[in-house]
Amino acid sequence: MSLTLDKRYGRGGVLGPLPKATDRLAADLLSVRRRLGEWAAAESGRLLIFAPLFLMAGAAIYFTRPQEPPSVLPLLIAGLGAVGAVMVRRGGRDRLAWLAWAATLMALGSALADWRTDRAETPLLARPWGPGPLTGALVALENRPSDQRLTIAPTAIGVLPSDSLPRLVRVTWRGDPIAASPGATLSLFGQLMPPPGPAVPGGYDYGRHLYFEGIGGVGFLMAEPRLVTEATPTLGSAAWLQGLRQRIAERIADALPGPAGAVTIALVTGDRSALPPPIVDALRHTGLAHLLAISGLHMGLVCGTVFVVLRTALAAIPPLAARWPMKKPAALAACGAGIIYLALSGGPISAQRAFIMASIGFLAVLLDRRAVSLRTVAVAAIVIVAWRPDMILGAGFQMSFAAVTALVATYTALEGRLRPAVTIAGRVRRFVLGLMVTSLVAGLATAPMAIYHFNQVAAYGLLANLIVMPIFSLLIMPGLVLGLALMPFGADGLVWPITGFGLEAILSIATWIAGWEGAVIAVAQWPPWAFATVLAGGLALCLLRAAWRWGGLGLIALGLAGAASAVPPIAMIADGAGNLAIRDEDGEVAVLSRRRARFSLDQWRAVYGLPKGTALRRLDCPPAAPICVLRTAGPRISLVRSLEAAGQACRTDDIVILPLWRTERITDGCDAVLLTAARLEALGPVALLPARSGSSVGGPQGWRMTSVKAVRGDRPWVP
């Protein structure tokens, strides 16, 4: 074989001819490397767009850790990462610098979450207390259809030391409604408990939410609250604003009675206490529940209405229009309208988040920048994460951020590809097409969150939104703005009947569609990794520029496949084995429930993908039976109430539940896993899951055990 000189295969070396397959492979690798470099270059200069994602990832890592990390560690990592990013950037290694900035932002997100936790510093009840007397000042009173919920700043709780009192407690009263104003001192009698954790391992941690709201205990009242001292009259802004909201609600209720009036009050003042439960269920089952939560949609329509009307009116004045850009005073007025709406709505977190996003958009108008862009969305997300990083784990923030990001990315991609509409018919077609695209994109973007957090999908949600949103956008929200503007002049009575007519139409449509067969599809609990993979795929489609964004479709497919193949828990145990659910060999779910545990049963139905209210088969286990053998799709479980039966169960079963004993020294040489009353109390709710990758972790039949305690760990929000 002759030798040839070929510089492609070495620096001046003498090489033999390479096989053609190897030559093609080398050329293909060079082409792939060149293409990847081009794609990476297309993403350069866009770190700001990805910055909130890295901040959220760092905060999520902090909140999901079982132990409190050292406070100095994320700051140290952030500092080193920033220094490293600057150094490698000066060396011309842009891609490595980008990775260093990503690590820096993740560490900074963790540091922000740690700072927010320290800032909250909510004292918690260490253990259940009561029944007994407690005294405190009324902070908030919520009138709900079936009860009242009181938030109390306690000054005395029985004989508990004053330095161990929670800052706030939240209690429920189911008797005759009480009339009291915030600031009044009440004498109460009831029972308190520490903020509750998840009902299932990995479920929503309501106790963490309460911790960041400053509430250190929850409970219920067993006697009618007694007024000790009236609220001190004050001319403070908070009291004046609360009185104004109440007067507006009363005025609307007088002009517009019934469910339509209750929805109007909810949209204006944020008070949803008068909403009939069937109406709320109908909106939820048709994917229209977002209409009730004052969020980006409402804030955008209010501010947008003021902006468009005022800009159009000012532009109609030639001397002004020729001298100044009318969009800037209109933007200032729109921000002012947003502030007023935020105050009237009571300032819920969702409205605060929406106002931040809207105000940043109008700030861009004032600075002659593009108001609606991915950079604007990124800046708003950065501000929100820096202010309240604890919100990132909630469904509200995730759905809002996903919908806005997807809509902005979609319309940015369509920009310049659609011909301008000239005729009236063309503008109508574009408006209808815009509504269809908006509903479709927002529905697809928020569907993963709805499935993961609520375990259900509104099958006809897209259709319901297509029918309802024109009415809501063109009639309801502008009508609310006009009604509030005319209220000081006493002319708002002309507007509310028109608004009520539109709302009655919306409620009728929602009730009609909710009655269709299959309107709600229950979905079994997704694994967290599958949910994260679907989110990553959606973000890749929305944020990346180069062709590798289409890899997001593969990530979405991978996540959906993982969710579809996930096997639900074999069994779940709660309340010291007072409540228990199993999945039998036929896949049917059966329960043993001897305590009032409607919440736990609803959570278990959601985990197994069963519609709310589904009748569950009761396990045949009489209270006097010394042993009940529970045949599951995995381990053999026995519920034991006698020592003789415990010895037998230890020889034949995989898990032995001993709810009547607190010690494990009952039988010697027990090969089964013992769950005594003390251990169940320490673990909290327990789930038995199939072993990962078919291994036999925890038992010979391929199962493993996890608990709420193992998932929550030892964190400030865990009592």
C-alpha positions as CSV (number, residue, x, y, z in Angstrom):
1,M,0.0,0.0,0.0
2,S,1.5,3.3,-1.0
3,L,2.0,6.1,1.5
4,T,0.6,9.6,0.8
5,L,1.1,13.0,2.4
6,D,-2.2,14.5,3.5
7,K,-2.3,17.5,5.8
8,R,-6.0,16.9,6.6
9,Y,-5.0,14.0,8.8
10,G,-1.9,15.4,10.5
11,R,0.4,18.4,10.7
12,G,2.6,17.5,7.8
13,G,2.7,13.9,8.9
14,V,3.0,11.0,6.5
15,L,-0.2,9.0,6.8
16,G,-1.7,6.1,4.9
17,P,-5.0,6.7,3.2
18,L,-7.9,6.5,5.6
19,P,-10.9,4.4,4.9
20,K,-13.8,6.3,3.2
21,A,-16.2,5.6,6.1
22,T,-13.7,7.1,8.6
23,D,-13.2,10.1,6.3
24,R,-16.9,10.7,6.0
25,L,-17.3,10.4,9.8
26,A,-14.6,13.0,10.4
27,A,-16.2,15.3,7.9
28,D,-19.6,14.8,9.5
29,L,-18.2,15.5,13.0
30,L,-16.6,18.7,11.7
31,S,-19.9,19.7,10.1
32,V,-21.8,19.1,13.4
33,R,-19.3,21.0,15.3
34,R,-19.5,23.9,12.9
35,R,-23.3,23.8,13.0
36,L,-23.4,23.8,16.8
37,G,-21.0,26.7,16.9
38,E,-23.4,28.6,14.6
39,W,-26.4,27.8,16.8
40,A,-24.5,28.8,19.9
41,A,-23.5,32.1,18.2
42,A,-27.2,32.8,17.5
43,E,-27.9,32.7,21.3
44,S,-25.1,35.0,22.2
45,G,-26.1,38.2,24.0
46,R,-29.3,36.8,25.3
47,L,-28.3,35.9,28.8
48,L,-30.9,38.3,30.2
49,I,-33.7,36.2,28.7
50,F,-32.4,33.0,30.5
51,A,-31.4,34.8,33.7
52,P,-34.8,34.3,35.5
53,L,-34.8,30.6,34.7
54,F,-31.4,30.1,36.4
55,L,-32.6,32.2,39.4
56,M,-35.7,30.1,39.6
57,A,-33.7,26.9,39.4
58,G,-31.5,28.0,42.2
59,A,-34.5,29.0,44.4
60,A,-36.2,25.7,43.6
61,I,-33.1,23.7,44.7
62,Y,-33.1,25.6,47.9
63,F,-36.8,25.1,48.7
64,T,-36.7,21.3,47.9
65,R,-33.7,20.4,49.9
66,P,-34.4,18.3,53.0
67,Q,-31.9,20.3,55.1
68,E,-31.2,24.0,55.5
69,P,-28.0,24.8,53.5
70,P,-25.3,27.1,54.9
71,S,-26.3,30.7,54.1
72,V,-22.8,31.6,53.1
73,L,-22.4,28.8,50.5
74,P,-24.6,30.2,47.7
75,L,-23.0,33.6,48.2
76,L,-19.6,32.1,47.9
77,I,-20.5,30.2,44.8
78,A,-22.1,33.3,43.2
79,G,-19.0,35.4,43.9
80,L,-16.6,32.8,42.5
81,G,-18.8,32.2,39.5
82,A,-19.0,35.9,38.7
83,V,-15.2,36.3,39.0
84,G,-14.7,33.2,36.8
85,A,-17.2,34.5,34.2
86,V,-15.4,37.8,33.9
87,M,-12.0,36.1,33.6
88,V,-12.9,33.6,31.0
89,R,-14.9,36.3,29.1
90,R,-11.7,38.4,28.9
91,G,-9.9,35.3,27.5
92,G,-12.4,35.2,24.7
93,R,-14.1,32.0,25.8
94,D,-17.7,33.2,25.6
95,R,-19.4,29.9,25.9
96,L,-17.6,29.0,29.1
97,A,-18.4,32.5,30.4
98,W,-22.0,31.8,29.7
99,L,-21.9,28.6,31.8
100,A,-20.2,30.5,34.6
101,W,-22.9,33.1,34.6
102,A,-25.5,30.4,34.7
103,A,-23.9,28.9,37.8
104,T,-23.7,32.4,39.3
105,L,-27.4,33.1,38.8
106,M,-28.4,29.7,40.2
107,A,-26.4,30.4,43.3
108,L,-27.9,33.9,43.5
109,G,-31.4,32.4,43.3
110,S,-30.6,30.1,46.2
111,A,-29.3,33.0,48.2
112,L,-32.4,35.1,47.5
113,A,-34.6,32.2,48.7
114,D,-32.5,31.9,51.8
115,W,-32.8,35.6,52.5
116,R,-36.6,35.5,51.9
117,T,-36.8,32.6,54.4
118,D,-34.9,34.5,57.0
119,R,-36.9,37.6,56.4
120,A,-40.2,35.7,57.0
121,E,-39.0,34.1,60.3
122,T,-42.5,32.9,61.2
123,P,-42.9,31.3,64.7
124,L,-44.8,28.0,64.5
125,L,-46.9,26.1,66.9
126,A,-44.8,23.2,68.0
127,R,-47.7,20.8,68.6
128,P,-51.5,20.7,68.6
129,W,-53.1,22.8,71.3
130,G,-56.5,22.9,72.8
131,P,-59.4,23.0,73.0
132,G,-59.0,26.1,75.1
133,P,-59.3,29.9,75.2
134,L,-57.3,32.4,73.1
135,T,-57.4,36.1,72.7
136,G,-56.2,38.3,69.9
137,A,-56.7,41.1,67.5
138,L,-58.7,40.5,64.3
139,V,-56.4,41.0,61.3
140,A,-58.7,39.8,58.5
141,L,-62.2,38.4,58.2
142,E,-63.2,36.4,55.2
143,N,-66.9,35.6,54.6
144,R,-67.2,32.3,52.7
145,P,-70.3,30.5,51.5
146,S,-70.3,28.0,54.3
147,D,-68.1,29.6,57.0
148,Q,-66.0,32.5,58.1
149,R,-62.2,32.5,58.2
150,L,-60.5,34.7,60.7
151,T,-56.9,35.7,60.8
152,I,-55.9,36.6,64.4
153,A,-52.8,38.2,65.9
154,P,-52.9,36.3,69.3
155,T,-52.0,38.0,72.5
156,A,-52.7,34.9,74.7
157,I,-53.2,31.3,73.9
158,G,-54.1,29.4,77.0
159,V,-51.0,29.1,79.2
160,L,-48.5,29.1,76.4
161,P,-45.6,31.4,77.1
162,S,-45.8,34.7,75.3
163,D,-42.5,34.2,73.6
164,S,-43.8,31.0,71.9
165,L,-46.9,32.5,70.4
166,P,-47.3,32.5,66.6
167,R,-47.4,35.9,65.0
168,L,-50.7,35.0,63.3
169,V,-53.1,32.1,63.4
170,R,-56.0,31.3,61.0
171,V,-59.2,29.8,62.4
172,T,-62.5,28.8,60.9
173,W,-65.9,29.5,62.4
174,R,-69.0,27.7,61.0
175,G,-71.7,29.2,63.2
176,D,-73.7,32.4,62.8
177,P,-71.7,35.1,61.0
178,I,-70.0,37.5,63.2
179,A,-69.7,41.2,62.6
180,A,-66.3,42.7,63.5
181,S,-63.8,45.0,61.9
182,P,-60.1,44.5,61.6
183,G,-58.4,45.8,64.8
184,A,-61.1,44.5,67.1
185,T,-60.0,42.3,70.0
186,L,-61.8,38.9,70.2
187,S,-62.1,36.3,72.8
188,L,-62.2,32.8,71.2
189,F,-62.4,29.2,72.2
190,G,-61.1,26.5,69.9
191,Q,-58.3,24.2,68.8
192,L,-55.1,25.0,67.0
193,M,-52.6,22.9,65.1
194,P,-49.3,23.5,63.5
195,P,-49.5,24.4,59.8
196,P,-50.3,21.2,57.9
197,G,-47.8,19.5,55.6
198,P,-48.6,17.6,52.4
199,A,-51.2,14.9,52.5
200,V,-49.0,12.7,50.3
201,P,-45.2,12.6,50.0
202,G,-44.2,15.2,47.4
203,G,-47.6,16.9,47.4
204,Y,-48.3,20.6,47.8
205,D,-46.8,21.9,51.0
206,Y,-49.5,24.2,52.4
207,G,-47.5,24.7,55.5
208,R,-44.7,26.2,53.6
209,H,-47.1,28.6,51.9
210,L,-48.5,29.6,55.4
211,Y,-45.0,30.2,56.7
212,F,-44.3,32.8,54.1
213,E,-47.7,34.4,54.8
214,G,-46.6,34.8,58.5
215,I,-49.2,32.3,59.8
216,G,-47.9,29.9,62.4
217,G,-51.0,27.9,63.3
218,V,-54.4,26.9,62.0
219,G,-57.5,25.6,63.6
220,F,-61.2,25.9,64.2
221,L,-63.5,27.6,66.8
222,M,-65.9,25.6,69.0
223,A,-67.8,28.6,70.5
224,E,-69.0,31.9,69.0
225,P,-66.3,34.6,69.1
226,R,-66.9,37.2,71.7
227,L,-66.1,40.9,71.1
228,V,-63.8,42.3,73.8
229,T,-63.1,45.7,72.4
230,E,-64.2,47.4,69.2
231,A,-61.7,48.4,66.5
232,T,-60.3,51.8,67.3
233,P,-61.6,54.3,64.7
234,T,-58.9,55.5,62.5
235,L,-58.4,57.6,59.4
236,G,-55.5,55.6,58.2
237,S,-55.1,54.7,54.6
238,A,-55.6,51.0,55.2
239,A,-58.9,51.5,57.1
240,W,-60.1,54.0,54.5
241,L,-59.3,51.7,51.6
242,Q,-61.0,48.8,53.3
243,G,-64.2,50.9,53.9
244,L,-64.1,52.0,50.2
245,R,-63.9,48.4,49.0
246,Q,-66.8,47.5,51.2
247,R,-68.9,50.4,49.9
248,I,-68.1,49.5,46.3
249,A,-69.1,45.9,46.9
250,E,-72.4,47.0,48.5
251,R,-73.2,49.4,45.7
252,I,-72.6,46.7,43.0
253,A,-74.6,44.1,45.0
254,D,-77.6,46.6,45.1
255,A,-77.4,47.3,41.4
256,L,-76.6,43.7,40.3
257,P,-78.0,40.9,42.6
258,G,-77.3,37.3,42.0
259,P,-74.3,35.3,40.8
260,A,-73.5,38.0,38.2
261,G,-73.2,40.6,40.9
262,A,-71.0,38.2,43.0
263,V,-68.6,37.7,40.1
264,T,-68.5,41.5,39.5
265,I,-67.6,42.1,43.1
266,A,-64.9,39.4,42.8
267,L,-63.5,41.1,39.7
268,V,-63.5,44.6,41.3
269,T,-62.6,44.0,44.9
270,G,-61.1,40.5,44.9
271,D,-63.8,39.3,47.4
272,R,-65.0,35.9,46.2
273,S,-66.9,35.0,49.4
274,A,-70.3,35.5,47.8
275,L,-69.6,33.2,44.8
276,P,-72.0,30.2,44.8
277,P,-69.9,26.9,44.8
278,P,-71.7,25.5,41.8
279,I,-70.6,28.6,39.8
280,V,-67.0,28.2,40.9
281,D,-67.1,24.5,40.0
282,A,-68.6,25.2,36.5
283,L,-65.8,27.7,35.8
284,R,-63.2,25.4,37.0
285,H,-64.5,22.4,35.0
286,T,-64.5,24.5,31.8
287,G,-61.0,26.0,32.2
288,L,-62.5,29.5,33.0
289,A,-61.5,29.7,36.7
290,H,-58.7,32.1,35.7
291,L,-61.4,34.7,35.1
292,L,-62.0,34.9,38.9
293,A,-58.3,35.3,40.0
294,I,-57.2,38.9,39.5
295,S,-54.0,38.3,37.5
296,G,-52.2,39.4,34.3
297,L,-55.3,39.1,32.1
298,H,-57.3,41.5,34.3
299,M,-54.5,43.9,34.9
300,G,-53.6,43.9,31.2
301,L,-57.2,44.6,30.2
302,V,-57.7,47.4,32.7
303,C,-54.4,49.1,32.0
304,G,-54.7,48.4,28.3
305,T,-58.2,49.9,28.2
306,V,-57.1,53.1,29.9
307,F,-54.0,53.3,27.6
308,V,-55.9,52.9,24.3
309,V,-58.8,55.2,25.2
310,L,-56.5,58.0,26.6
311,R,-54.0,57.7,23.8
312,T,-56.8,57.8,21.2
313,A,-58.4,60.8,22.9
314,L,-55.2,62.8,23.1
315,A,-54.2,61.9,19.6
316,A,-57.5,63.5,18.4
317,I,-56.3,66.9,19.7
318,P,-54.0,68.1,16.9
319,P,-51.9,70.7,18.9
320,L,-51.0,68.1,21.5
321,A,-50.5,65.3,19.0
322,A,-48.1,67.4,16.8
323,R,-45.9,68.4,19.8
324,W,-45.7,65.4,22.1
325,P,-45.9,61.6,21.8
326,M,-49.3,60.8,23.2
327,K,-48.3,57.2,24.2
328,K,-46.2,58.4,27.1
329,P,-48.9,60.3,29.1
330,A,-51.2,57.4,28.2
331,A,-48.7,54.9,29.7
332,L,-48.4,57.0,32.9
333,A,-52.2,57.0,33.2
334,A,-52.3,53.3,32.6
335,C,-49.9,52.7,35.4
336,G,-52.0,54.9,37.7
337,A,-55.0,52.9,36.7
338,G,-53.1,49.7,37.6
339,I,-52.2,51.1,41.0
340,I,-55.9,51.9,41.7
341,Y,-57.0,48.5,40.6
342,L,-54.4,46.8,42.7
343,A,-55.6,48.7,45.7
344,L,-59.3,48.1,45.1
345,S,-58.7,44.4,44.6
346,G,-57.1,44.0,48.0
347,G,-53.6,43.5,46.6
348,P,-53.5,39.7,46.3
349,I,-50.2,38.2,45.3
350,S,-51.4,37.4,41.8
351,A,-52.4,41.0,41.2
352,Q,-49.1,42.3,42.6
353,R,-47.3,40.0,40.2
354,A,-49.4,41.2,37.3
355,F,-48.9,44.9,38.2
356,I,-45.1,44.4,38.2
357,M,-45.2,42.9,34.7
358,A,-47.6,45.6,33.4
359,S,-45.6,48.5,34.9
360,I,-42.4,47.2,33.4
361,G,-44.1,47.1,30.0
362,F,-45.3,50.7,30.3
363,L,-41.8,51.7,31.6
364,A,-40.5,50.4,28.3
365,V,-43.0,52.7,26.5
366,L,-41.7,55.6,28.5
367,L,-38.1,54.8,27.6
368,D,-39.0,54.3,23.9
369,R,-38.3,50.6,24.1
370,R,-40.4,47.7,22.9
371,A,-43.1,47.2,25.5
372,V,-43.9,43.5,24.7
373,S,-40.8,41.3,24.2
374,L,-39.1,38.4,25.8
375,R,-36.7,40.8,27.5
376,T,-39.5,42.6,29.1
377,V,-40.9,39.3,30.4
378,A,-37.5,38.4,31.7
379,V,-37.0,41.6,33.6
380,A,-40.4,41.3,35.2
381,A,-39.7,37.7,36.2
382,I,-36.3,38.7,37.7
383,V,-38.0,41.4,39.8
384,I,-40.7,39.0,41.0
385,V,-38.2,36.3,41.9
386,A,-36.0,38.7,43.7
387,W,-39.0,40.0,45.7
388,R,-40.8,36.8,46.4
389,P,-38.8,33.7,45.4
390,D,-41.2,31.5,47.4
391,M,-43.8,32.1,44.7
392,I,-42.0,30.0,42.0
393,L,-43.3,26.7,43.4
394,G,-47.0,27.9,43.2
395,A,-49.2,27.1,40.3
396,G,-50.3,30.7,39.9
397,F,-46.8,32.0,39.1
398,Q,-45.9,29.1,36.9
399,M,-49.1,29.3,34.8
400,S,-48.8,33.1,34.5
401,F,-45.2,33.0,33.5
402,A,-45.7,30.2,31.1
403,A,-48.7,31.8,29.4
404,V,-47.0,35.2,29.0
405,T,-43.8,33.7,27.7
406,A,-45.5,31.4,25.2
407,L,-47.7,34.2,23.9
408,V,-44.9,36.7,23.5
409,A,-42.7,34.1,21.8
410,T,-45.6,33.1,19.4
411,Y,-46.5,36.6,18.4
412,T,-42.8,37.6,18.0
413,A,-42.4,34.7,15.6
414,L,-45.6,35.7,13.7
415,E,-44.6,39.3,13.5
416,G,-44.0,40.4,9.9
417,R,-45.5,37.2,8.5
418,L,-49.1,38.4,8.5
419,R,-50.4,40.9,6.1
420,P,-51.8,44.1,7.6
421,A,-55.6,44.1,7.7
422,V,-57.1,47.0,5.7
423,T,-60.8,46.3,5.4
424,I,-63.2,45.9,8.3
425,A,-63.8,42.3,7.4
426,G,-60.1,41.7,7.5
427,R,-59.7,43.2,10.9
428,V,-62.6,41.1,12.3
429,R,-61.0,38.0,10.9
430,R,-57.6,39.0,12.4
431,F,-59.3,39.6,15.8
432,V,-61.0,36.2,15.8
433,L,-57.8,34.5,14.6
434,G,-55.9,36.3,17.4
435,L,-58.4,35.1,20.0
436,M,-58.1,31.6,18.7
437,V,-54.3,31.6,18.7
438,T,-54.2,33.3,22.1
439,S,-56.5,30.7,23.7
440,L,-54.7,27.8,22.0
441,V,-51.2,28.9,23.0
442,A,-52.1,29.9,26.5
443,G,-54.0,26.6,27.0
444,L,-51.2,24.5,25.8
445,A,-48.6,26.5,27.8
446,T,-50.5,26.1,31.1
447,A,-51.8,22.6,30.6
448,P,-48.7,20.9,32.2
449,M,-49.1,23.0,35.3
450,A,-52.9,22.3,35.5
451,I,-52.2,18.6,35.2
452,Y,-49.2,18.5,37.7
453,H,-50.8,20.7,40.4
454,F,-54.5,19.9,40.0
455,N,-54.5,16.5,38.4
456,Q,-57.2,17.3,36.0
457,V,-57.7,18.8,32.5
458,A,-60.8,20.7,31.3
459,A,-61.5,18.8,28.1
460,Y,-63.5,21.6,26.6
461,G,-61.4,24.5,28.0
462,L,-60.2,25.7,24.6
463,L,-63.8,25.8,23.3
464,A,-65.1,27.6,26.4
465,N,-62.3,30.2,26.2
466,L,-62.9,30.8,22.5
467,I,-66.6,31.5,23.2
468,V,-66.2,33.5,26.4
469,M,-63.0,35.6,25.9
470,P,-64.5,38.0,23.4
471,I,-67.3,38.8,25.8
472,F,-64.9,39.2,28.7
473,S,-62.4,41.2,26.9
474,L,-64.7,43.6,24.9
475,L,-67.6,44.0,27.3
476,I,-66.9,42.9,30.9
477,M,-63.5,44.4,31.7
478,P,-64.0,47.7,29.8
479,G,-67.4,47.9,31.5
480,L,-65.8,47.5,34.9
481,V,-63.4,50.3,34.2
482,L,-66.3,52.6,33.0
483,G,-68.4,51.7,36.0
484,L,-65.7,52.6,38.4
485,A,-65.0,55.8,36.6
486,L,-68.6,56.9,36.7
487,M,-69.2,55.8,40.3
488,P,-68.0,59.1,41.9
489,F,-70.7,60.8,39.8
490,G,-73.4,58.4,40.7
491,A,-73.8,57.3,37.0
492,D,-72.4,53.8,37.4
493,G,-75.9,52.3,37.6
494,L,-76.1,52.7,33.8
495,V,-73.2,50.3,33.3
496,W,-73.7,47.5,35.8
497,P,-76.8,46.0,34.1
498,I,-74.9,45.7,30.8
499,T,-71.9,44.1,32.5
500,G,-74.3,41.8,34.4
501,F,-75.9,40.7,31.1
502,G,-72.5,39.7,29.8
503,L,-71.5,37.9,32.9
504,E,-74.8,36.0,33.0
505,A,-74.1,34.9,29.4
506,I,-70.6,33.7,30.5
507,L,-72.0,31.8,33.5
508,S,-74.7,30.2,31.4
509,I,-72.1,29.0,28.8
510,A,-69.8,27.7,31.6
511,T,-72.7,25.8,33.2
512,W,-73.8,24.4,29.9
513,I,-70.4,23.1,28.8
514,A,-69.5,21.8,32.3
515,G,-72.5,19.5,32.0
516,W,-71.2,17.8,29.0
517,E,-70.0,14.2,29.4
518,G,-66.2,14.0,29.9
519,A,-65.9,17.8,30.7
520,V,-63.2,17.0,33.3
521,I,-60.5,14.4,32.7
522,A,-58.7,13.3,35.9
523,V,-55.0,12.6,35.4
524,A,-52.8,10.5,37.8
525,Q,-49.9,12.3,39.5
526,W,-47.0,13.1,37.2
527,P,-43.4,12.4,38.5
528,P,-41.6,15.6,39.2
529,W,-38.9,14.8,36.6
530,A,-41.5,14.3,33.9
531,F,-43.0,17.7,34.7
532,A,-39.6,19.4,34.7
533,T,-38.8,17.8,31.4
534,V,-42.0,19.0,29.7
535,L,-41.3,22.5,31.1
536,A,-37.8,22.4,29.7
537,G,-39.1,21.4,26.3
538,G,-41.6,24.2,26.2
539,L,-39.0,26.8,27.3
540,A,-36.6,25.6,24.6
541,L,-39.3,26.1,22.0
542,C,-40.1,29.6,23.2
543,L,-36.7,31.0,24.1
544,L,-34.1,29.5,21.8
545,R,-33.5,31.0,18.4
546,A,-31.5,28.4,16.5
547,A,-32.8,25.2,15.1
548,W,-32.0,23.2,18.2
549,R,-35.1,24.7,19.8
550,W,-37.0,21.9,18.0
551,G,-35.3,19.5,20.4
552,G,-37.9,20.9,22.8
553,L,-40.4,18.7,21.1
554,G,-38.3,15.7,22.0
555,L,-38.1,16.8,25.6
556,I,-41.9,17.2,25.7
557,A,-42.4,13.8,24.2
558,L,-39.9,12.3,26.7
559,G,-41.7,13.9,29.7
560,L,-45.1,12.9,28.5
561,A,-43.9,9.3,28.0
562,G,-42.5,9.3,31.5
563,A,-45.7,10.6,32.9
564,A,-47.8,8.0,31.0
565,S,-45.6,5.2,32.1
566,A,-45.5,6.2,35.8
567,V,-47.0,3.7,38.2
568,P,-49.1,5.2,41.0
569,P,-48.4,4.3,44.7
570,I,-49.1,0.8,45.9
571,A,-50.4,2.1,49.2
572,M,-50.7,5.3,51.2
573,I,-51.0,5.5,55.0
574,A,-52.0,8.6,57.0
575,D,-53.2,9.7,60.4
576,G,-51.5,6.8,62.3
577,A,-53.0,4.2,60.0
578,G,-56.5,5.7,60.7
579,N,-56.7,6.3,57.0
580,L,-55.2,3.9,54.4
581,A,-55.5,3.4,50.7
582,I,-54.2,0.5,48.6
583,R,-54.0,-0.4,44.9
584,D,-54.9,-4.0,44.7
585,E,-53.8,-6.6,42.2
586,D,-56.5,-5.6,39.7
587,G,-55.4,-1.9,39.9
588,E,-58.5,-0.9,41.8
589,V,-58.2,1.6,44.7
590,A,-59.7,0.7,48.0
591,V,-59.6,2.6,51.3
592,L,-59.9,2.1,55.0
593,S,-61.0,5.3,56.6
594,R,-62.2,5.5,60.2
595,R,-61.6,9.2,60.7
596,R,-63.0,12.3,59.0
597,A,-60.4,12.7,56.3
598,R,-62.1,14.1,53.3
599,F,-59.1,16.2,52.4
600,S,-56.8,13.1,52.4
601,L,-59.2,11.1,50.4
602,D,-59.5,13.9,47.8
603,Q,-55.7,14.1,47.6
604,W,-55.5,10.3,47.2
605,R,-58.1,10.4,44.4
606,A,-56.0,13.0,42.6
607,V,-52.8,10.9,42.9
608,Y,-54.5,7.9,41.5
609,G,-56.1,9.9,38.7
610,L,-59.7,9.5,39.9
611,P,-62.3,12.3,39.6
612,K,-63.2,14.2,42.7
613,G,-66.0,12.5,44.6
614,T,-65.4,9.1,43.0
615,A,-66.8,6.4,45.3
616,L,-63.9,4.2,46.6
617,R,-64.3,0.6,47.6
618,R,-64.1,0.1,51.4
619,L,-61.6,-2.5,52.6
620,D,-63.1,-5.4,54.6
621,C,-61.4,-4.9,57.9
622,P,-63.7,-5.0,61.0
623,P,-62.5,-2.9,63.9
624,A,-62.5,-5.9,66.2
625,A,-60.5,-8.1,63.9
626,P,-57.0,-9.0,65.4
627,I,-55.4,-8.8,61.9
628,C,-56.4,-7.6,58.5
629,V,-54.4,-8.7,55.5
630,L,-54.3,-6.1,52.7
631,R,-53.5,-7.7,49.3
632,T,-51.9,-5.1,47.1
633,A,-50.2,-4.9,43.8
634,G,-46.8,-5.1,45.6
635,P,-46.0,-6.0,49.2
636,R,-48.2,-8.0,51.5
637,I,-49.4,-5.6,54.2
638,S,-51.2,-6.5,57.5
639,L,-52.9,-4.3,60.0
640,V,-52.4,-5.9,63.4
641,R,-54.2,-5.4,66.7
642,S,-53.0,-8.3,68.8
643,L,-49.5,-9.6,69.8
644,E,-50.3,-13.1,68.7
645,A,-51.2,-11.9,65.2
646,A,-48.1,-9.7,65.1
647,G,-45.9,-12.7,65.5
648,Q,-47.7,-14.5,62.7
649,A,-47.6,-11.4,60.4
650,C,-43.8,-11.0,60.9
651,R,-43.3,-14.4,59.4
652,T,-45.6,-14.1,56.4
653,D,-45.9,-10.4,55.5
654,D,-43.7,-7.6,54.2
655,I,-45.1,-4.7,56.2
656,V,-46.8,-4.9,59.6
657,I,-48.8,-1.9,60.8
658,L,-49.1,-1.7,64.6
659,P,-51.4,1.3,65.3
660,L,-51.9,0.4,69.0
661,W,-48.2,0.1,70.0
662,R,-45.5,2.8,70.1
663,T,-42.6,0.5,70.6
664,E,-41.1,-2.0,68.1
665,R,-40.0,-4.4,70.8
666,I,-43.1,-6.5,70.4
667,T,-41.7,-9.6,68.7
668,D,-38.2,-10.8,68.3
669,G,-36.7,-11.6,64.9
670,C,-39.4,-9.9,62.8
671,D,-38.3,-9.8,59.2
672,A,-41.1,-7.4,58.2
673,V,-41.0,-3.6,58.2
674,L,-42.8,-2.5,61.4
675,L,-44.8,0.7,61.3
676,T,-45.8,1.4,64.9
677,A,-47.8,4.4,66.1
678,A,-44.7,6.2,67.1
679,R,-43.0,5.6,63.8
680,L,-46.0,6.7,61.8
681,E,-46.3,9.8,63.9
682,A,-42.7,10.7,63.2
683,L,-42.9,9.9,59.4
684,G,-46.2,11.6,58.7
685,P,-48.2,10.3,55.7
686,V,-46.4,7.3,54.1
687,A,-46.4,6.1,50.5
688,L,-45.3,2.7,49.2
689,L,-44.0,3.0,45.7
690,P,-42.7,0.6,43.0
691,A,-38.9,0.3,43.2
692,R,-36.9,2.3,40.7
693,S,-35.6,0.5,37.7
694,G,-37.2,-2.8,38.9
695,S,-34.9,-3.1,41.9
696,S,-36.1,-4.5,45.2
697,V,-35.4,-1.5,47.4
698,G,-37.3,-2.0,50.6
699,G,-38.7,-5.5,50.0
700,P,-38.4,-8.7,48.0
701,Q,-41.3,-7.8,45.7
702,G,-39.8,-4.5,44.3
703,W,-41.1,-1.7,46.5
704,R,-39.8,1.2,48.4
705,M,-41.2,3.4,51.1
706,T,-41.1,7.2,51.3
707,S,-42.8,9.7,53.7
708,V,-43.7,13.3,54.1
709,K,-41.0,13.7,56.7
710,A,-38.3,12.4,54.4
711,V,-39.4,14.8,51.6
712,R,-39.9,17.9,53.8
713,G,-36.9,17.3,55.9
714,D,-35.9,19.8,58.7
715,R,-36.7,23.2,57.3
716,P,-37.9,26.4,59.0
717,W,-41.5,25.8,57.9
718,V,-41.6,22.3,59.3
719,P,-42.7,22.3,63.0
